[in-house]
Amino acid sequence: MPHIVLLGDSIFDNASYVAGGPDVVAHLRREMPEGWRATLSAIDGATTGSIPVQYGRIPRDATHLVLSIGGNDALMNVDILQRRASTVADALGHLADMRDRFEHAYRGVVSQLLKNDLPLTVCTIYNGNFGDHVMQRLAPTALIMFNDAILRTAFELGLPAIELRIVCSEPEDYANPIEPSVQGGHKIAKSIIRAVQGQEGARGAPVFV
């Protein structure tokens, strides 16, 4: 029977943001077919640099790994939205440098997890729910750079991906600008189950929502 392990950041470890309501792993355990199990190894606040501590939290009987990491890496680079640029090419250069650093780190994380020889599903970074209209336009634009790195890594390695930008598309999916609410967590949990079930016989790098 599948034993799903959630790795990454507060996209999965969101108990602190749902005011006592079910978090992602609670939703997952309620929605899973009988006999399935789920373990939360993700840690709120994790980045690609701090995630190695989670490698030792993978149970020996795990059968599937699901990774959601990168949102906090993006937050660490939010100052780029305020950086001065003399030309559009200059601005794109800043974004390209940011993407290259993240992709190098992200590929390193994926490489380490694949050493477990278990099916690995990755998640994109959702767009969030910022109250400020300008930020709501700019943040997803900058996140394209991070999501491009995630999806290209998945496609090149033949890994399934969950497209969280589509899964969490309503304001009610967020407990605050960047954390999933009870509703959002429920949607994420159902997407994880679809991804695990959909890997049976799937070819290439399928994308799930």
C-alpha positions in Angstrom: 0.0 0.0 0.0 1.3 3.5 -0.7 3.0 5.4 2.0 3.2 9.1 0.9 5.9 11.4 2.4 5.4 15.1 2.1 8.7 17.1 1.9 9.3 20.9 1.6 7.8 23.9 3.3 4.5 25.3 4.7 2.6 24.4 1.5 2.4 21.1 3.3 3.3 22.0 6.9 0.4 24.6 7.2 -1.1 23.6 10.6 -0.1 27.0 12.1 -2.2 28.9 9.6 -5.6 27.1 9.7 -6.8 28.0 13.2 -7.2 24.5 14.4 -8.8 23.2 11.1 -7.4 20.3 9.2 -4.0 20.9 7.6 -2.8 19.3 4.3 -1.7 16.0 5.8 -4.9 15.7 7.8 -6.9 16.2 4.6 -4.7 13.7 2.8 -5.3 11.0 5.5 -9.0 11.6 5.3 -9.2 11.4 1.5 -6.8 8.5 0.9 -8.0 5.1 0.0 -8.1 2.6 2.9 -4.7 1.2 3.7 -2.8 4.2 2.4 -0.6 6.2 4.8 0.9 9.7 4.8 3.8 11.2 6.7 4.6 14.9 7.1 8.3 15.5 6.9 8.0 19.1 5.5 9.0 22.0 7.7 7.4 25.4 7.7 10.0 28.0 6.4 12.2 25.5 4.6 14.2 26.5 1.6 16.3 24.6 -0.9 19.3 25.4 1.4 17.7 24.0 4.6 15.8 21.0 3.2 18.6 18.5 3.7 17.5 18.0 7.3 14.3 16.5 6.0 16.2 13.7 4.1 16.6 11.8 7.4 12.8 12.2 8.1 11.9 9.9 5.2 10.5 6.6 6.7 12.1 3.4 5.5 8.8 2.0 4.3 8.0 5.1 2.2 6.7 4.4 -1.3 6.1 7.9 -2.8 7.8 11.3 -2.2 6.0 14.6 -2.9 8.1 17.8 -2.9 6.9 21.4 -2.6 9.9 23.7 -2.2 10.9 27.1 -3.6 8.3 29.6 -2.2 10.6 30.7 0.6 13.5 30.9 -1.9 11.3 33.3 -3.9 10.5 35.4 -0.7 14.3 35.7 -0.1 14.5 37.4 -3.5 11.5 39.7 -3.3 13.8 42.7 -3.2 14.4 42.2 -6.9 11.0 43.7 -7.5 12.3 47.0 -6.2 15.7 46.8 -7.9 16.5 49.6 -10.3 17.2 48.7 -14.0 18.2 51.0 -16.8 16.7 48.8 -19.5 14.3 45.9 -19.9 17.3 43.7 -20.8 19.0 44.7 -17.5 15.8 43.8 -15.6 15.6 40.4 -17.4 19.2 39.8 -16.6 18.5 40.2 -12.8 15.6 37.7 -13.1 17.7 35.3 -15.1 20.5 35.3 -12.5 17.9 34.7 -9.8 16.4 31.7 -11.8 19.9 30.2 -12.4 20.7 30.2 -8.7 17.4 28.7 -7.8 17.5 26.1 -10.5 21.0 24.9 -9.5 19.8 24.5 -5.9 16.5 22.9 -6.9 18.2 20.3 -9.1 20.5 19.5 -6.2 17.5 18.8 -4.0 15.8 16.6 -6.6 19.0 14.7 -7.3 19.3 13.9 -3.6 15.7 12.7 -3.3 16.0 10.5 -6.3 18.8 8.6 -4.6 16.0 7.0 -2.5 14.9 5.2 -5.6 11.2 6.1 -5.0 8.7 7.8 -7.2 9.0 11.6 -6.8 6.3 14.1 -7.6 7.2 17.9 -7.6 4.9 20.9 -7.2 5.0 24.3 -8.7 4.8 27.5 -6.6 1.3 29.0 -6.5 0.6 32.7 -7.1 -0.6 33.6 -3.6 -3.3 36.0 -2.7 -1.8 39.4 -2.1 -4.1 42.3 -1.0 -2.1 44.8 -3.0 -3.1 44.8 -6.7 0.4 45.7 -7.9 2.0 42.9 -5.9 -0.6 40.5 -7.2 0.5 41.3 -10.7 4.2 41.4 -10.1 4.7 38.4 -7.8 3.3 35.8 -10.2 5.4 37.3 -13.0 8.6 36.9 -11.0 7.5 33.4 -9.9 7.4 32.3 -13.5 11.2 32.1 -13.3 11.1 29.7 -10.4 8.3 27.6 -11.9 10.1 27.4 -15.2 13.1 25.9 -13.3 10.8 23.4 -11.5 8.9 22.3 -14.6 12.0 22.0 -16.8 13.6 19.9 -14.2 10.5 17.7 -14.0 10.1 17.3 -17.7 13.8 16.5 -18.3 13.8 13.9 -15.6 10.3 12.5 -16.4 8.9 13.4 -13.0 5.1 14.0 -12.4 4.3 17.6 -11.4 1.4 19.1 -9.5 0.5 22.6 -10.9 -0.5 24.4 -7.8 -1.1 27.6 -9.7 -4.2 26.0 -11.0 -5.1 24.0 -7.9 -5.1 27.1 -5.6 -6.7 29.7 -7.9 -9.3 31.2 -5.6 -8.8 33.8 -2.8 -10.4 31.4 -0.3 -7.6 28.9 -1.0 -5.3 31.1 1.1 -5.1 31.6 4.8 -2.9 34.7 4.2 -1.1 36.0 1.2 1.2 32.9 1.0 -0.1 30.0 3.0 -2.9 27.5 2.1 -6.2 27.7 4.0 -8.3 24.7 5.0 -10.0 24.9 1.5 -6.6 25.2 -0.3 -5.1 22.4 1.8 -8.0 20.2 0.9 -7.5 20.9 -2.8 -3.8 20.2 -2.5 -4.4 16.9 -0.8 -6.8 15.7 -3.5 -4.2 16.7 -6.1 -1.6 14.6 -4.4 -3.8 11.6 -4.4 -4.6 12.1 -8.1 -0.9 12.4 -8.8 0.0 9.2 -7.0 -2.8 7.2 -8.5 -2.1 8.7 -12.0 1.5 7.5 -12.0 0.4 4.0 -12.6 1.1 3.4 -16.3 1.8 7.1 -17.0 4.3 8.0 -19.6 6.7 11.0 -19.7 6.2 13.7 -17.1 2.5 14.1 -16.5 1.1 17.3 -14.9 -1.7 17.0 -12.4 -4.2 19.6 -11.0 
